[in-house]
């Protein structure tokens, strides 16, 4: 079996619900996704210019907005909620660089 194209595939829920319903994008999810993508590139973890270990993507509704904002990291299927850039940095450093899920942010 060949090695996977990415070691980690990270999906940020950036869904925008209508009518004022709770959604991840109301919590700045798109900006946090953009920040995570930038950091992954800066750290050399992305395929372009790096070792191709991590891919950061937008996702439509992941159906956990009430716990959000949320991301899910595959292949493990680890779900996180986050508040700020420091939380994103911790997920990148601990989980994506060192393979250790961040228990305090798991949902």
RALIN-V731692 format. One line per field, one symbol per residue. ss: DSSP state (a for helix, b for strand, c for the rest). Layout:
ss: ???
This chain:
ss: cccccccbbbbbbccccccccccaaaacaaaaaaaaaaaaaacccccccccccbbbbbbcccccaaaccbbbbbcccbbbbcccaaaaaaaaaaaaacccccaaabc
